[in-house]
Amino acid sequence: MIEISVTHVGPDVMARIEDLPQVKRISFLDGRLSIETTDAQQAMLGMIAAFNEADIVMDSLKILEPNLESVFLHLTGKRLRD
């Protein structure tokens, strides 16, 4: 999972990122772009190219590796403490 903080992402950039072969799911909410990928490092190359062409500045970038809690949340829709 990749999380990027940006002020704005246009629909054309969203579509371009969605079309990357490594991207499974994408969402943009409250200035945070969340991208679920099969290969975060390869997906980042395409995303950075799309941002550069659209002149979008990233405020922050995080690569989140799966852990037991994130897998449980993905499978059940509930946090471990819910």
HTML snippet that shows the backbone in 3Dmol.js (N, CA, C, O; Angstrom):
<script src="https://3Dmol.org/build/3Dmol-min.js"></script>
<div id="view" style="width:600px;height:400px;position:relative"></div>
<script>
const pdb = `
ATOM      1  N   MET A   1       0.857  -1.171   0.000  1.00  0.00           N
ATOM      2  CA  MET A   1       0.000   0.000   0.000  1.00  0.00           C
ATOM      3  C   MET A   1       0.897   1.225   0.000  1.00  0.00           C
ATOM      4  O   MET A   1       1.891   1.294   0.723  1.00  0.00           O
ATOM      5  N   ILE A   2       0.529   2.174  -0.815  1.00  0.00           N
ATOM      6  CA  ILE A   2       1.244   3.446  -0.889  1.00  0.00           C
ATOM      7  C   ILE A   2       0.269   4.541  -0.503  1.00  0.00           C
ATOM      8  O   ILE A   2      -0.868   4.556  -0.975  1.00  0.00           O
ATOM      9  N   GLU A   3       0.703   5.460   0.352  1.00  0.00           N
ATOM     10  CA  GLU A   3      -0.096   6.627   0.705  1.00  0.00           C
ATOM     11  C   GLU A   3       0.691   7.878   0.350  1.00  0.00           C
ATOM     12  O   GLU A   3       1.854   8.029   0.724  1.00  0.00           O
ATOM     13  N   ILE A   4       0.029   8.775  -0.383  1.00  0.00           N
ATOM     14  CA  ILE A   4       0.666  10.013  -0.814  1.00  0.00           C
ATOM     15  C   ILE A   4      -0.224  11.176  -0.414  1.00  0.00           C
ATOM     16  O   ILE A   4      -1.427  11.167  -0.675  1.00  0.00           O
ATOM     17  N   SER A   5       0.375  12.183   0.222  1.00  0.00           N
ATOM     18  CA  SER A   5      -0.364  13.401   0.550  1.00  0.00           C
ATOM     19  C   SER A   5      -0.138  14.416  -0.570  1.00  0.00           C
ATOM     20  O   SER A   5       0.995  14.789  -0.875  1.00  0.00           O
ATOM     21  N   VAL A   6      -1.244  14.854  -1.172  1.00  0.00           N
ATOM     22  CA  VAL A   6      -1.207  15.857  -2.244  1.00  0.00           C
ATOM     23  C   VAL A   6      -2.414  16.772  -2.076  1.00  0.00           C
ATOM     24  O   VAL A   6      -3.403  16.390  -1.450  1.00  0.00           O
ATOM     25  N   THR A   7      -2.337  17.966  -2.625  1.00  0.00           N
ATOM     26  CA  THR A   7      -3.471  18.879  -2.510  1.00  0.00           C
ATOM     27  C   THR A   7      -4.552  18.590  -3.536  1.00  0.00           C
ATOM     28  O   THR A   7      -5.737  18.791  -3.268  1.00  0.00           O
ATOM     29  N   HIS A   8      -4.148  18.120  -4.712  1.00  0.00           N
ATOM     30  CA  HIS A   8      -5.119  17.892  -5.778  1.00  0.00           C
ATOM     31  C   HIS A   8      -4.598  16.837  -6.740  1.00  0.00           C
ATOM     32  O   HIS A   8      -3.413  16.817  -7.073  1.00  0.00           O
ATOM     33  N   VAL A   9      -5.489  15.962  -7.182  1.00  0.00           N
ATOM     34  CA  VAL A   9      -5.165  14.983  -8.225  1.00  0.00           C
ATOM     35  C   VAL A   9      -6.325  14.987  -9.205  1.00  0.00           C
ATOM     36  O   VAL A   9      -7.457  14.679  -8.832  1.00  0.00           O
ATOM     37  N   GLY A  10      -6.051  15.334 -10.449  1.00  0.00           N
ATOM     38  CA  GLY A  10      -7.097  15.374 -11.465  1.00  0.00           C
ATOM     39  C   GLY A  10      -7.511  13.989 -11.908  1.00  0.00           C
ATOM     40  O   GLY A  10      -6.791  13.015 -11.686  1.00  0.00           O
ATOM     41  N   PRO A  11      -8.686  13.900 -12.541  1.00  0.00           N
ATOM     42  CA  PRO A  11      -9.182  12.594 -13.001  1.00  0.00           C
ATOM     43  C   PRO A  11      -8.271  11.934 -14.031  1.00  0.00           C
ATOM     44  O   PRO A  11      -8.208  10.707 -14.102  1.00  0.00           O
ATOM     45  N   ASP A  12      -7.568  12.730 -14.825  1.00  0.00           N
ATOM     46  CA  ASP A  12      -6.668  12.149 -15.822  1.00  0.00           C
ATOM     47  C   ASP A  12      -5.471  11.467 -15.158  1.00  0.00           C
ATOM     48  O   ASP A  12      -5.022  10.416 -15.615  1.00  0.00           O
ATOM     49  N   VAL A  13      -4.958  12.059 -14.087  1.00  0.00           N
ATOM     50  CA  VAL A  13      -3.839  11.453 -13.354  1.00  0.00           C
ATOM     51  C   VAL A  13      -4.318  10.205 -12.615  1.00  0.00           C
ATOM     52  O   VAL A  13      -3.630   9.185 -12.592  1.00  0.00           O
ATOM     53  N   MET A  14      -5.499  10.295 -12.013  1.00  0.00           N
ATOM     54  CA  MET A  14      -6.068   9.126 -11.325  1.00  0.00           C
ATOM     55  C   MET A  14      -6.220   7.959 -12.309  1.00  0.00           C
ATOM     56  O   MET A  14      -5.873   6.823 -11.987  1.00  0.00           O
ATOM     57  N   ALA A  15      -6.730   8.240 -13.487  1.00  0.00           N
ATOM     58  CA  ALA A  15      -6.930   7.198 -14.503  1.00  0.00           C
ATOM     59  C   ALA A  15      -5.597   6.602 -14.935  1.00  0.00           C
ATOM     60  O   ALA A  15      -5.483   5.392 -15.128  1.00  0.00           O
ATOM     61  N   ARG A  16      -4.594   7.453 -15.084  1.00  0.00           N
ATOM     62  CA  ARG A  16      -3.277   6.968 -15.505  1.00  0.00           C
ATOM     63  C   ARG A  16      -2.666   6.050 -14.437  1.00  0.00           C
ATOM     64  O   ARG A  16      -2.057   5.030 -14.760  1.00  0.00           O
ATOM     65  N   ILE A  17      -2.837   6.424 -13.163  1.00  0.00           N
ATOM     66  CA  ILE A  17      -2.320   5.585 -12.081  1.00  0.00           C
ATOM     67  C   ILE A  17      -3.097   4.273 -12.003  1.00  0.00           C
ATOM     68  O   ILE A  17      -2.514   3.207 -11.807  1.00  0.00           O
ATOM     69  N   GLU A  18      -4.411   4.360 -12.158  1.00  0.00           N
ATOM     70  CA  GLU A  18      -5.251   3.151 -12.138  1.00  0.00           C
ATOM     71  C   GLU A  18      -4.869   2.166 -13.232  1.00  0.00           C
ATOM     72  O   GLU A  18      -5.015   0.956 -13.058  1.00  0.00           O
ATOM     73  N   ASP A  19      -4.381   2.675 -14.355  1.00  0.00           N
ATOM     74  CA  ASP A  19      -4.014   1.827 -15.489  1.00  0.00           C
ATOM     75  C   ASP A  19      -2.666   1.131 -15.328  1.00  0.00           C
ATOM     76  O   ASP A  19      -2.321   0.266 -16.133  1.00  0.00           O
ATOM     77  N   LEU A  20      -1.897   1.499 -14.296  1.00  0.00           N
ATOM     78  CA  LEU A  20      -0.611   0.844 -14.088  1.00  0.00           C
ATOM     79  C   LEU A  20      -0.856  -0.629 -13.749  1.00  0.00           C
ATOM     80  O   LEU A  20      -1.757  -0.938 -12.968  1.00  0.00           O
ATOM     81  N   PRO A  21      -0.075  -1.530 -14.320  1.00  0.00           N
ATOM     82  CA  PRO A  21      -0.334  -2.963 -14.114  1.00  0.00           C
ATOM     83  C   PRO A  21      -0.196  -3.410 -12.656  1.00  0.00           C
ATOM     84  O   PRO A  21      -0.791  -4.417 -12.272  1.00  0.00           O
ATOM     85  N   GLN A  22       0.566  -2.696 -11.846  1.00  0.00           N
ATOM     86  CA  GLN A  22       0.767  -3.088 -10.455  1.00  0.00           C
ATOM     87  C   GLN A  22      -0.323  -2.563  -9.522  1.00  0.00           C
ATOM     88  O   GLN A  22      -0.365  -2.952  -8.355  1.00  0.00           O
ATOM     89  N   VAL A  23      -1.207  -1.686 -10.010  1.00  0.00           N
ATOM     90  CA  VAL A  23      -2.209  -1.058  -9.157  1.00  0.00           C
ATOM     91  C   VAL A  23      -3.481  -1.902  -9.124  1.00  0.00           C
ATOM     92  O   VAL A  23      -4.062  -2.220 -10.162  1.00  0.00           O
ATOM     93  N   LYS A  24      -3.901  -2.258  -7.905  1.00  0.00           N
ATOM     94  CA  LYS A  24      -5.122  -3.032  -7.717  1.00  0.00           C
ATOM     95  C   LYS A  24      -6.309  -2.128  -7.404  1.00  0.00           C
ATOM     96  O   LYS A  24      -7.413  -2.349  -7.901  1.00  0.00           O
ATOM     97  N   ARG A  25      -6.077  -1.106  -6.576  1.00  0.00           N
ATOM     98  CA  ARG A  25      -7.156  -0.215  -6.142  1.00  0.00           C
ATOM     99  C   ARG A  25      -6.573   1.144  -5.805  1.00  0.00           C
ATOM    100  O   ARG A  25      -5.426   1.244  -5.370  1.00  0.00           O
ATOM    101  N   ILE A  26      -7.372   2.203  -6.009  1.00  0.00           N
ATOM    102  CA  ILE A  26      -6.917   3.566  -5.746  1.00  0.00           C
ATOM    103  C   ILE A  26      -8.072   4.379  -5.170  1.00  0.00           C
ATOM    104  O   ILE A  26      -9.222   4.211  -5.578  1.00  0.00           O
ATOM    105  N   SER A  27      -7.764   5.253  -4.229  1.00  0.00           N
ATOM    106  CA  SER A  27      -8.784   6.154  -3.692  1.00  0.00           C
ATOM    107  C   SER A  27      -8.127   7.468  -3.282  1.00  0.00           C
ATOM    108  O   SER A  27      -6.947   7.511  -2.932  1.00  0.00           O
ATOM    109  N   PHE A  28      -8.918   8.538  -3.333  1.00  0.00           N
ATOM    110  CA  PHE A  28      -8.430   9.860  -2.929  1.00  0.00           C
ATOM    111  C   PHE A  28      -9.452  10.464  -1.984  1.00  0.00           C
ATOM    112  O   PHE A  28     -10.609  10.667  -2.352  1.00  0.00           O
ATOM    113  N   LEU A  29      -9.014  10.753  -0.747  1.00  0.00           N
ATOM    114  CA  LEU A  29      -9.902  11.295   0.272  1.00  0.00           C
ATOM    115  C   LEU A  29      -9.109  12.209   1.195  1.00  0.00           C
ATOM    116  O   LEU A  29      -8.059  11.823   1.708  1.00  0.00           O
ATOM    117  N   ASP A  30      -9.612  13.422   1.406  1.00  0.00           N
ATOM    118  CA  ASP A  30      -9.005  14.390   2.325  1.00  0.00           C
ATOM    119  C   ASP A  30      -7.517  14.619   2.063  1.00  0.00           C
ATOM    120  O   ASP A  30      -6.714  14.656   2.996  1.00  0.00           O
ATOM    121  N   GLY A  31      -7.158  14.771   0.797  1.00  0.00           N
ATOM    122  CA  GLY A  31      -5.771  15.067   0.448  1.00  0.00           C
ATOM    123  C   GLY A  31      -4.833  13.878   0.533  1.00  0.00           C
ATOM    124  O   GLY A  31      -3.615  14.038   0.456  1.00  0.00           O
ATOM    125  N   ARG A  32      -5.392  12.684   0.692  1.00  0.00           N
ATOM    126  CA  ARG A  32      -4.558  11.490   0.784  1.00  0.00           C
ATOM    127  C   ARG A  32      -4.928  10.511  -0.327  1.00  0.00           C
ATOM    128  O   ARG A  32      -6.071  10.066  -0.426  1.00  0.00           O
ATOM    129  N   LEU A  33      -3.970  10.196  -1.132  1.00  0.00           N
ATOM    130  CA  LEU A  33      -4.130   9.236  -2.214  1.00  0.00           C
ATOM    131  C   LEU A  33      -3.629   7.884  -1.705  1.00  0.00           C
ATOM    132  O   LEU A  33      -2.456   7.748  -1.358  1.00  0.00           O
ATOM    133  N   SER A  34      -4.508   6.892  -1.660  1.00  0.00           N
ATOM    134  CA  SER A  34      -4.146   5.553  -1.206  1.00  0.00           C
ATOM    135  C   SER A  34      -4.172   4.611  -2.398  1.00  0.00           C
ATOM    136  O   SER A  34      -5.156   4.548  -3.135  1.00  0.00           O
ATOM    137  N   ILE A  35      -3.087   3.886  -2.576  1.00  0.00           N
ATOM    138  CA  ILE A  35      -2.961   2.996  -3.721  1.00  0.00           C
ATOM    139  C   ILE A  35      -2.566   1.613  -3.233  1.00  0.00           C
ATOM    140  O   ILE A  35      -1.509   1.440  -2.625  1.00  0.00           O
ATOM    141  N   GLU A  36      -3.414   0.628  -3.498  1.00  0.00           N
ATOM    142  CA  GLU A  36      -3.093  -0.759  -3.175  1.00  0.00           C
ATOM    143  C   GLU A  36      -2.419  -1.354  -4.400  1.00  0.00           C
ATOM    144  O   GLU A  36      -2.946  -1.282  -5.510  1.00  0.00           O
ATOM    145  N   THR A  37      -1.247  -1.944  -4.186  1.00  0.00           N
ATOM    146  CA  THR A  37      -0.453  -2.441  -5.310  1.00  0.00           C
ATOM    147  C   THR A  37       0.003  -3.874  -5.096  1.00  0.00           C
ATOM    148  O   THR A  37      -0.023  -4.395  -3.981  1.00  0.00           O
ATOM    149  N   THR A  38       0.418  -4.492  -6.179  1.00  0.00           N
ATOM    150  CA  THR A  38       1.065  -5.796  -6.098  1.00  0.00           C
ATOM    151  C   THR A  38       2.577  -5.629  -5.975  1.00  0.00           C
ATOM    152  O   THR A  38       3.261  -6.528  -5.486  1.00  0.00           O
ATOM    153  N   ASP A  39       3.100  -4.487  -6.415  1.00  0.00           N
ATOM    154  CA  ASP A  39       4.537  -4.185  -6.346  1.00  0.00           C
ATOM    155  C   ASP A  39       4.687  -2.676  -6.192  1.00  0.00           C
ATOM    156  O   ASP A  39       4.646  -1.934  -7.174  1.00  0.00           O
ATOM    157  N   ALA A  40       4.860  -2.232  -4.955  1.00  0.00           N
ATOM    158  CA  ALA A  40       4.890  -0.791  -4.657  1.00  0.00           C
ATOM    159  C   ALA A  40       6.023  -0.068  -5.371  1.00  0.00           C
ATOM    160  O   ALA A  40       5.822   1.036  -5.877  1.00  0.00           O
ATOM    161  N   GLN A  41       7.204  -0.664  -5.424  1.00  0.00           N
ATOM    162  CA  GLN A  41       8.343   0.019  -6.029  1.00  0.00           C
ATOM    163  C   GLN A  41       8.143   0.245  -7.519  1.00  0.00           C
ATOM    164  O   GLN A  41       8.450   1.327  -8.021  1.00  0.00           O
ATOM    165  N   GLN A  42       7.637  -0.746  -8.232  1.00  0.00           N
ATOM    166  CA  GLN A  42       7.383  -0.576  -9.667  1.00  0.00           C
ATOM    167  C   GLN A  42       6.255   0.415  -9.911  1.00  0.00           C
ATOM    168  O   GLN A  42       6.333   1.228 -10.832  1.00  0.00           O
ATOM    169  N   ALA A  43       5.203   0.357  -9.091  1.00  0.00           N
ATOM    170  CA  ALA A  43       4.080   1.284  -9.247  1.00  0.00           C
ATOM    171  C   ALA A  43       4.533   2.723  -9.021  1.00  0.00           C
ATOM    172  O   ALA A  43       4.053   3.636  -9.694  1.00  0.00           O
ATOM    173  N   MET A  44       5.454   2.934  -8.077  1.00  0.00           N
ATOM    174  CA  MET A  44       5.925   4.288  -7.789  1.00  0.00           C
ATOM    175  C   MET A  44       6.580   4.938  -8.994  1.00  0.00           C
ATOM    176  O   MET A  44       6.450   6.146  -9.191  1.00  0.00           O
ATOM    177  N   LEU A  45       7.276   4.162  -9.794  1.00  0.00           N
ATOM    178  CA  LEU A  45       7.929   4.722 -10.988  1.00  0.00           C
ATOM    179  C   LEU A  45       6.898   5.346 -11.924  1.00  0.00           C
ATOM    180  O   LEU A  45       7.095   6.458 -12.413  1.00  0.00           O
ATOM    181  N   GLY A  46       5.800   4.631 -12.176  1.00  0.00           N
ATOM    182  CA  GLY A  46       4.744   5.156 -13.037  1.00  0.00           C
ATOM    183  C   GLY A  46       4.015   6.322 -12.404  1.00  0.00           C
ATOM    184  O   GLY A  46       3.652   7.276 -13.093  1.00  0.00           O
ATOM    185  N   MET A  47       3.794   6.258 -11.087  1.00  0.00           N
ATOM    186  CA  MET A  47       3.085   7.330 -10.392  1.00  0.00           C
ATOM    187  C   MET A  47       3.898   8.614 -10.396  1.00  0.00           C
ATOM    188  O   MET A  47       3.356   9.696 -10.623  1.00  0.00           O
ATOM    189  N   ILE A  48       5.184   8.500 -10.148  1.00  0.00           N
ATOM    190  CA  ILE A  48       6.043   9.688 -10.148  1.00  0.00           C
ATOM    191  C   ILE A  48       6.072  10.319 -11.535  1.00  0.00           C
ATOM    192  O   ILE A  48       6.053  11.544 -11.654  1.00  0.00           O
ATOM    193  N   ALA A  49       6.117   9.509 -12.574  1.00  0.00           N
ATOM    194  CA  ALA A  49       6.084  10.043 -13.937  1.00  0.00           C
ATOM    195  C   ALA A  49       4.770  10.781 -14.195  1.00  0.00           C
ATOM    196  O   ALA A  49       4.771  11.858 -14.791  1.00  0.00           O
ATOM    197  N   ALA A  50       3.646  10.205 -13.749  1.00  0.00           N
ATOM    198  CA  ALA A  50       2.340  10.851 -13.934  1.00  0.00           C
ATOM    199  C   ALA A  50       2.269  12.166 -13.172  1.00  0.00           C
ATOM    200  O   ALA A  50       1.752  13.152 -13.696  1.00  0.00           O
ATOM    201  N   PHE A  51       2.781  12.198 -11.943  1.00  0.00           N
ATOM    202  CA  PHE A  51       2.783  13.432 -11.148  1.00  0.00           C
ATOM    203  C   PHE A  51       3.670  14.495 -11.784  1.00  0.00           C
ATOM    204  O   PHE A  51       3.294  15.666 -11.833  1.00  0.00           O
ATOM    205  N   ASN A  52       4.846  14.097 -12.272  1.00  0.00           N
ATOM    206  CA  ASN A  52       5.749  15.063 -12.903  1.00  0.00           C
ATOM    207  C   ASN A  52       5.125  15.686 -14.149  1.00  0.00           C
ATOM    208  O   ASN A  52       5.219  16.897 -14.351  1.00  0.00           O
ATOM    209  N   GLU A  53       4.493  14.871 -14.976  1.00  0.00           N
ATOM    210  CA  GLU A  53       3.873  15.389 -16.199  1.00  0.00           C
ATOM    211  C   GLU A  53       2.713  16.335 -15.894  1.00  0.00           C
ATOM    212  O   GLU A  53       2.469  17.280 -16.644  1.00  0.00           O
ATOM    213  N   ALA A  54       1.993  16.083 -14.789  1.00  0.00           N
ATOM    214  CA  ALA A  54       0.855  16.927 -14.412  1.00  0.00           C
ATOM    215  C   ALA A  54       1.276  18.059 -13.473  1.00  0.00           C
ATOM    216  O   ALA A  54       0.438  18.848 -13.036  1.00  0.00           O
ATOM    217  N   ASP A  55       2.580  18.140 -13.162  1.00  0.00           N
ATOM    218  CA  ASP A  55       3.130  19.171 -12.276  1.00  0.00           C
ATOM    219  C   ASP A  55       2.462  19.145 -10.895  1.00  0.00           C
ATOM    220  O   ASP A  55       2.100  20.185 -10.346  1.00  0.00           O
ATOM    221  N   ILE A  56       2.306  17.931 -10.347  1.00  0.00           N
ATOM    222  CA  ILE A  56       1.725  17.734  -9.017  1.00  0.00           C
ATOM    223  C   ILE A  56       2.857  17.509  -8.027  1.00  0.00           C
ATOM    224  O   ILE A  56       3.746  16.689  -8.256  1.00  0.00           O
ATOM    225  N   VAL A  57       2.812  18.250  -6.920  1.00  0.00           N
ATOM    226  CA  VAL A  57       3.825  18.130  -5.882  1.00  0.00           C
ATOM    227  C   VAL A  57       3.314  17.197  -4.786  1.00  0.00           C
ATOM    228  O   VAL A  57       2.208  17.374  -4.274  1.00  0.00           O
ATOM    229  N   MET A  58       4.124  16.207  -4.433  1.00  0.00           N
ATOM    230  CA  MET A  58       3.785  15.310  -3.329  1.00  0.00           C
ATOM    231  C   MET A  58       4.275  15.937  -2.029  1.00  0.00           C
ATOM    232  O   MET A  58       5.430  16.351  -1.925  1.00  0.00           O
ATOM    233  N   ASP A  59       3.381  16.003  -1.031  1.00  0.00           N
ATOM    234  CA  ASP A  59       3.772  16.523   0.274  1.00  0.00           C
ATOM    235  C   ASP A  59       4.440  15.443   1.121  1.00  0.00           C
ATOM    236  O   ASP A  59       5.373  15.729   1.871  1.00  0.00           O
ATOM    237  N   SER A  60       3.968  14.215   1.002  1.00  0.00           N
ATOM    238  CA  SER A  60       4.599  13.096   1.701  1.00  0.00           C
ATOM    239  C   SER A  60       4.267  11.802   0.965  1.00  0.00           C
ATOM    240  O   SER A  60       3.302  11.725   0.204  1.00  0.00           O
ATOM    241  N   LEU A  61       5.082  10.805   1.212  1.00  0.00           N
ATOM    242  CA  LEU A  61       4.926   9.504   0.571  1.00  0.00           C
ATOM    243  C   LEU A  61       5.266   8.428   1.594  1.00  0.00           C
ATOM    244  O   LEU A  61       6.309   8.496   2.244  1.00  0.00           O
ATOM    245  N   LYS A  62       4.391   7.436   1.741  1.00  0.00           N
ATOM    246  CA  LYS A  62       4.623   6.313   2.651  1.00  0.00           C
ATOM    247  C   LYS A  62       4.367   5.015   1.912  1.00  0.00           C
ATOM    248  O   LYS A  62       3.400   4.895   1.160  1.00  0.00           O
ATOM    249  N   ILE A  63       5.234   4.052   2.132  1.00  0.00           N
ATOM    250  CA  ILE A  63       4.989   2.698   1.653  1.00  0.00           C
ATOM    251  C   ILE A  63       4.675   1.877   2.893  1.00  0.00           C
ATOM    252  O   ILE A  63       5.508   1.748   3.791  1.00  0.00           O
ATOM    253  N   LEU A  64       3.477   1.326   2.938  1.00  0.00           N
ATOM    254  CA  LEU A  64       3.021   0.560   4.086  1.00  0.00           C
ATOM    255  C   LEU A  64       3.061  -0.921   3.747  1.00  0.00           C
ATOM    256  O   LEU A  64       2.329  -1.385   2.873  1.00  0.00           O
ATOM    257  N   GLU A  65       3.912  -1.656   4.437  1.00  0.00           N
ATOM    258  CA  GLU A  65       4.014  -3.093   4.228  1.00  0.00           C
ATOM    259  C   GLU A  65       2.908  -3.791   5.020  1.00  0.00           C
ATOM    260  O   GLU A  65       2.572  -3.349   6.119  1.00  0.00           O
ATOM    261  N   PRO A  66       2.341  -4.862   4.487  1.00  0.00           N
ATOM    262  CA  PRO A  66       1.287  -5.575   5.204  1.00  0.00           C
ATOM    263  C   PRO A  66       1.809  -6.150   6.523  1.00  0.00           C
ATOM    264  O   PRO A  66       2.940  -6.630   6.605  1.00  0.00           O
ATOM    265  N   ASN A  67       0.962  -6.088   7.551  1.00  0.00           N
ATOM    266  CA  ASN A  67       1.260  -6.744   8.820  1.00  0.00           C
ATOM    267  C   ASN A  67       0.027  -7.541   9.223  1.00  0.00           C
ATOM    268  O   ASN A  67      -0.973  -7.546   8.503  1.00  0.00           O
ATOM    269  N   LEU A  68       0.089  -8.201  10.346  1.00  0.00           N
ATOM    270  CA  LEU A  68      -1.013  -9.060  10.765  1.00  0.00           C
ATOM    271  C   LEU A  68      -2.313  -8.282  10.906  1.00  0.00           C
ATOM    272  O   LEU A  68      -3.371  -8.757  10.492  1.00  0.00           O
ATOM    273  N   GLU A  69      -2.240  -7.079  11.495  1.00  0.00           N
ATOM    274  CA  GLU A  69      -3.457  -6.286  11.686  1.00  0.00           C
ATOM    275  C   GLU A  69      -4.061  -5.845  10.357  1.00  0.00           C
ATOM    276  O   GLU A  69      -5.280  -5.899  10.193  1.00  0.00           O
ATOM    277  N   SER A  70      -3.233  -5.407   9.401  1.00  0.00           N
ATOM    278  CA  SER A  70      -3.774  -4.963   8.115  1.00  0.00           C
ATOM    279  C   SER A  70      -4.381  -6.131   7.336  1.00  0.00           C
ATOM    280  O   SER A  70      -5.383  -5.950   6.644  1.00  0.00           O
ATOM    281  N   VAL A  71      -3.798  -7.316   7.437  1.00  0.00           N
ATOM    282  CA  VAL A  71      -4.363  -8.496   6.771  1.00  0.00           C
ATOM    283  C   VAL A  71      -5.705  -8.858   7.407  1.00  0.00           C
ATOM    284  O   VAL A  71      -6.665  -9.151   6.695  1.00  0.00           O
ATOM    285  N   PHE A  72      -5.782  -8.840   8.745  1.00  0.00           N
ATOM    286  CA  PHE A  72      -7.026  -9.137   9.451  1.00  0.00           C
ATOM    287  C   PHE A  72      -8.110  -8.135   9.069  1.00  0.00           C
ATOM    288  O   PHE A  72      -9.248  -8.526   8.809  1.00  0.00           O
ATOM    289  N   LEU A  73      -7.769  -6.850   9.032  1.00  0.00           N
ATOM    290  CA  LEU A  73      -8.718  -5.804   8.649  1.00  0.00           C
ATOM    291  C   LEU A  73      -9.200  -6.018   7.220  1.00  0.00           C
ATOM    292  O   LEU A  73     -10.390  -5.871   6.940  1.00  0.00           O
ATOM    293  N   HIS A  74      -8.302  -6.358   6.326  1.00  0.00           N
ATOM    294  CA  HIS A  74      -8.660  -6.594   4.925  1.00  0.00           C
ATOM    295  C   HIS A  74      -9.624  -7.782   4.796  1.00  0.00           C
ATOM    296  O   HIS A  74     -10.579  -7.729   4.021  1.00  0.00           O
ATOM    297  N   LEU A  75      -9.371  -8.834   5.547  1.00  0.00           N
ATOM    298  CA  LEU A  75     -10.183 -10.047   5.443  1.00  0.00           C
ATOM    299  C   LEU A  75     -11.537  -9.929   6.148  1.00  0.00           C
ATOM    300  O   LEU A  75     -12.537 -10.459   5.665  1.00  0.00           O
ATOM    301  N   THR A  76     -11.567  -9.231   7.299  1.00  0.00           N
ATOM    302  CA  THR A  76     -12.785  -9.201   8.102  1.00  0.00           C
ATOM    303  C   THR A  76     -13.523  -7.873   8.071  1.00  0.00           C
ATOM    304  O   THR A  76     -14.716  -7.820   8.371  1.00  0.00           O
ATOM    305  N   GLY A  77     -12.826  -6.798   7.710  1.00  0.00           N
ATOM    306  CA  GLY A  77     -13.426  -5.479   7.743  1.00  0.00           C
ATOM    307  C   GLY A  77     -13.478  -4.875   9.141  1.00  0.00           C
ATOM    308  O   GLY A  77     -14.083  -3.822   9.344  1.00  0.00           O
ATOM    309  N   LYS A  78     -12.835  -5.552  10.121  1.00  0.00           N
ATOM    310  CA  LYS A  78     -12.822  -5.086  11.507  1.00  0.00           C
ATOM    311  C   LYS A  78     -11.387  -5.045  12.012  1.00  0.00           C
ATOM    312  O   LYS A  78     -10.541  -5.840  11.603  1.00  0.00           O
ATOM    313  N   ARG A  79     -11.135  -4.102  12.908  1.00  0.00           N
ATOM    314  CA  ARG A  79      -9.832  -4.037  13.547  1.00  0.00           C
ATOM    315  C   ARG A  79      -9.740  -5.144  14.599  1.00  0.00           C
ATOM    316  O   ARG A  79     -10.764  -5.681  15.022  1.00  0.00           O
ATOM    317  N   LEU A  80      -8.544  -5.482  15.016  1.00  0.00           N
ATOM    318  CA  LEU A  80      -8.343  -6.539  16.007  1.00  0.00           C
ATOM    319  C   LEU A  80      -9.058  -6.223  17.322  1.00  0.00           C
ATOM    320  O   LEU A  80      -9.496  -7.142  18.014  1.00  0.00           O
ATOM    321  N   ARG A  81      -9.184  -4.951  17.677  1.00  0.00           N
ATOM    322  CA  ARG A  81      -9.774  -4.567  18.959  1.00  0.00           C
ATOM    323  C   ARG A  81     -11.262  -4.243  18.860  1.00  0.00           C
ATOM    324  O   ARG A  81     -11.865  -3.893  19.875  1.00  0.00           O
ATOM    325  N   ASP A  82     -11.873  -4.343  17.694  1.00  0.00           N
ATOM    326  CA  ASP A  82     -13.319  -4.044  17.525  1.00  0.00           C
ATOM    327  C   ASP A  82     -14.180  -5.106  18.149  1.00  0.00           C
ATOM    328  O   ASP A  82     -15.407  -5.014  18.101  1.00  0.00           O
TER     329      ASP A  82
END
`;
const viewer = $3Dmol.createViewer("view");
viewer.addModel(pdb, "pdb");
viewer.setStyle({}, {cartoon: {color: "spectrum"}});
viewer.zoomTo();
viewer.render();
</script>
